[in-house]
Amino acid sequence: PRDQYAIGWIDARLGQEVYLQAYDATSGLVGSNTLISIANASAINWNLHFAVNASGDLLAVWDALVSESSILARRFTTAFAPAALPSAANGSATGQRWKGGAGFSSTGAYAVCWSEFQNQHSDIAFQLFNSAGVPQLTEMLLNDDYRGAPKSDPDILATSDGSNLIVFASKSSDQGDIVASSISNFGSGQISNTVVNQDVS
């Protein structure tokens, strides 16, 4: 809502869980702290990321580790009421992944990207979801997957026309570049990765 904010954090009161608190610019705290992750004392949750669309809906994405690591996403209404249970953005149940980023369009569709460890280094994975939280793609890698050239720290912006701009750090050619990748038409096409910084080494 206008002049209302969502504050999220990792909390140790029940283990390592994710909490949300609504805050009004005029009246202060609205309601009480809300547990938004699935209460599990053996789970480790971290790297919380929020995205808000033009309609005022909220999307929370975070890393979760139980026996394997997952990127969890949970949608909320404009009043910060849960619209769905947390669900895994990644398709594979094995392996390591972390640093999820999210983009949320006004249509309710959303995109999630994250770092995923495979072939002895980290890659950038991407998935697009419709407004019901159903995956719309075969999980994509946004980079060339060369061994010894890790990619990390992705973030994403989603627009109402179905486009998504993803940026991430890459060590493909030197000690570190910032790379932009645009996925258009609701995931049907990817524009080639472009190095943003203009240094040469």
C-alpha positions, 0 to 999 in steps of 0.5 A, a space after each residue: 500500500 502507499 506509504 507502507 513498507 515491508 521490512 524483512 530479516 533473518 531471525 534466530 528465535 526459532 532456528 534461522 527463519 525469515 520474518 516480515 513486518 509491515 510498517 506505516 510511514 504515519 503510524 509505525 508498525 502494523 500488526 506483529 512480526 510474521 514468520 514467512 519461511 516454513 518453520 523448521 529448526 534444522 533449516 538454514 535460511 539466508 540471503 533474503 531479497 524483496 521485489 515489489 511490482 507496480 500494483 504493490 504486490 510483494 515477492 520474497 526470495 531467499 536461500 534455504 538449506 536443509 539437506 540440499 540448497 534451494 531458492 524459495 519464493 513466496 508471494 504476498 498481496 498489497 496488504 502483505 498477506 501471504 498469497 501462496 506458500 513458499 515454493 522452490 524456484 529451482 527445478 533440481 533437488 540436488 546441488 548447491 545454489 545461493 544468492 537469489 534475485 527476483 523481478 515482479 511484473 504488474 501482471 503478477 508474473 515473476 522471474 527468479 535468478 540465482 547462482 548455481 554450482 555445477 561443473 566445478 564453478 558457479 553459473 547463473 540460472 533463470 526461471 520465469 513463473 506465471 501469476 499462479 507460480 507455475 514455471 514457464 520455461 525449462 530452467 535456463 543458464 544465462 552464461 557460457 558455462 566455461 569451467 574456471 569462469 565463475 558467475 555470481 551475484 545476480 539481480 533482476 528487473 521485470 517489466 509488464 511487457 514480459 521482459 527481464 533484465 538480469 545483471 551479474 558478475 563474471 570472471 570469464 575474461 578477467 578478474 571481474 566484469 558486470 554483465 547484462 542479459 535481457 530475456 524478452 517475450 516472456 522467456 522466448 528469446 535471450 539477447 546476448 550477454 553484454 559487458 557493462 563496464 568499460 575497463 579492459 582488464 
